[in-house]
């Protein structure tokens, strides 16, 4: 498997050079009455073979995955994981070079995070942005 960690920016999108980027589609948004000021967002993440995401956090929200300084772990079909609010996703990639991977992402965020759209759900690391503008 290719292990490029060099970040590139193409058409305004950050990605790991030479690797496809994941896609994210919003499936539902709800505002549960028992948690005022919060939105529940459900999305579908698709990763082509060998796809990878850049290091990022999720704006206030609660496959091969590495969070914070944990050891990378593989999530297999039917598996799941939890990312606490403010956690830092340093690695996320489809470990297969031949099969697509898909998973649901469920966020509970302050309404403010998504009031102007969904860009605030994924916040690319500032170091990634700084490296591209230096």
C-alpha positions, 0 to 999 in steps of 0.5 A: 500500500502507498503511504504518502503523507505529503499533502496537496491542494487541488481545486481547493480540496486538501488530500494526500498526494497520489491518493484519492480523497474520501467523499461525504454525503449528508443523509439526514439532519435532526434537531432533537428536542431533548438537546436544545441547540444541538444538531444530529447529522448523519452522513455516508463516507465513501472511500475508494481503494487506497483513499485517505483523509488528511489529518483533521478534527471535527468541529465540536462533534462527538477502515484504518483509523488513528485518533490522537496518539493511539495505535492505528487500528483496522475497522472491519465490516460491521465494526465501529469506533467512537471519536470524542469531541475535540479528538484529533484524527491523524490517520484515516484510510481505506486499507484495501487497494481493490475494494471500496469502503463505506461507513456512516458518520454520526455527529452531534454538534452545536447548531452554530457549527452547521448554521452556514453549511457543513464545512465546519464538520471537518476541520483540516489541521492548521499545520496542513494549511500552513505547509501549503502556504509556506 
